[in-house]
């Protein structure tokens, strides 16, 4: 299930001593809590929460919902009643960034992703 191809995912982790470590990580080696950076054309390698993004950021969720219209993303807080699949501050494994850039925190990988649970 190598969605990212050979392109490493720009990632920030903290070392045991608290130092920031900037590195490129294969998407299959991401873990919850990793901070990743995405831009237009990137496949999203895990379920992520958007921390910061450019205005007008859009993703293609057709892999999940079959909907071919781009869906905007933002870093705002959603109401608790909004289902995860409709939350505009989340992006999901297997989808693609169509426009913009984002800084995200990984919250689910592998079989724990939204796509992994329905597959």
Secondary structure, DSSP 8 states (H G I E B T S, - for coil): ---STT--EEEEEE-TTS-EEEEEE-GGG--TT-EEEEETT-B--SEEEEEEE-TT-EEE-HHHH---S-EE--SS---TTS-GGG-TTEE-TT-EEEESEEEEEEEE-GGGSHHHHH-
